[in-house]
Amino acid sequence: MSWETLTIGSFKFKEDVDEKVKEKIISELEDVLECKIKYYDDYDDYEFEEVNWTSHITGEKIKEVIEKYKDYFVYFEVSIFYLNEPDEEISLRNGEITAVLI
């Protein structure tokens, strides 16, 4: 199954995590999140944000990776928005405009 998603999140590793372990975790996360993860020195954390028009992202897949590596994180946060249903529709037909919150 595929659908449109917006995925936003961030995480931070514990200080003593080896660089090779971080690389492995990031690689697995990028696979299940279907996006690139960026590191920010200013905050010493990692962030991601992606609109994916043919997504196969599921919370279950993400939870499996987090469960597998939970001892390496200070925190991990992700929000997944499924975009296949509109929140509002605006239509112009026969000179009339209608706007509907769904």
C-alpha positions as CSV (number, residue, x, y, z in Angstrom):
1,M,0.0,0.0,0.0
2,S,1.2,3.5,-0.7
3,W,-0.1,6.9,0.2
4,E,1.0,10.5,0.7
5,T,2.7,11.3,4.0
6,L,4.4,14.2,5.8
7,T,7.0,12.9,8.3
8,I,8.6,15.3,10.8
9,G,10.9,14.4,13.7
10,S,14.1,14.5,15.6
11,F,16.3,12.5,17.9
12,K,19.4,12.6,19.9
13,F,22.0,9.9,20.7
14,K,23.5,9.3,24.1
15,E,27.0,10.7,24.4
16,D,28.8,7.3,24.5
17,V,27.4,5.9,21.2
18,D,30.1,4.8,18.8
19,E,30.0,6.5,15.3
20,K,29.7,3.2,13.4
21,V,26.6,2.3,15.6
22,K,25.1,5.8,14.9
23,E,25.7,5.2,11.1
24,K,23.9,1.9,11.2
25,I,21.0,3.2,13.2
26,I,20.7,6.3,10.9
27,S,20.7,4.0,7.8
28,E,17.9,1.8,9.2
29,L,15.9,4.9,10.2
30,E,16.3,6.5,6.7
31,D,15.0,3.2,5.2
32,V,11.8,3.1,7.3
33,L,11.3,6.9,7.3
34,E,12.0,7.1,3.5
35,C,14.0,10.3,3.9
36,K,17.4,11.7,4.7
37,I,18.3,12.6,8.2
38,K,20.3,15.7,9.0
39,Y,22.6,16.4,11.9
40,Y,22.6,19.9,13.5
41,D,25.7,20.8,15.5
42,D,24.0,23.7,17.3
43,Y,21.6,21.4,19.0
44,D,23.6,18.2,18.9
45,D,20.6,16.4,17.5
46,Y,19.3,14.9,14.2
47,E,16.2,16.1,12.4
48,F,14.1,15.0,9.4
49,E,11.2,16.4,7.5
50,E,9.9,14.9,4.3
51,V,6.8,15.0,2.1
52,N,6.6,11.7,0.3
53,W,4.0,11.2,-2.5
54,T,4.3,7.4,-2.7
55,S,5.1,6.5,0.8
56,H,5.2,3.1,2.4
57,I,5.9,4.5,5.9
58,T,4.1,2.8,8.8
59,G,4.4,3.5,12.5
60,E,4.9,-0.2,13.1
61,K,8.1,-0.2,11.0
62,I,9.4,2.8,12.8
63,K,8.6,1.4,16.2
64,E,10.5,-1.8,15.4
65,V,13.7,0.2,14.7
66,I,13.3,2.3,17.8
67,E,12.6,-0.7,20.0
68,K,15.7,-2.4,18.6
69,Y,18.0,0.6,19.4
70,K,16.1,2.4,22.2
71,D,19.1,2.1,24.6
72,Y,21.2,4.4,22.3
73,F,18.8,7.4,22.3
74,V,18.3,10.3,24.7
75,Y,15.0,10.8,22.9
76,F,13.2,10.1,19.6
77,E,10.2,11.9,18.3
78,V,8.3,11.5,15.0
79,S,5.0,12.7,13.7
80,I,3.4,11.1,10.6
81,F,0.6,12.9,8.8
82,Y,-1.3,10.9,6.2
83,L,-2.2,13.3,3.4
84,N,-4.6,11.2,1.4
85,E,-7.7,13.0,2.8
86,P,-8.1,16.7,2.6
87,D,-8.8,18.9,5.6
88,E,-10.5,21.5,3.6
89,E,-12.0,21.7,0.1
90,I,-12.5,24.9,-1.9
91,S,-14.5,24.7,-5.2
92,L,-15.6,27.1,-7.9
93,R,-18.5,25.8,-10.0
94,N,-20.9,27.8,-12.1
95,G,-19.6,31.0,-10.6
96,E,-20.2,29.9,-7.0
97,I,-17.4,29.3,-4.5
98,T,-17.8,26.8,-1.7
99,A,-15.4,26.1,1.1
100,V,-15.9,23.1,3.3
101,L,-13.9,22.0,6.3
102,I,-13.8,18.3,6.4
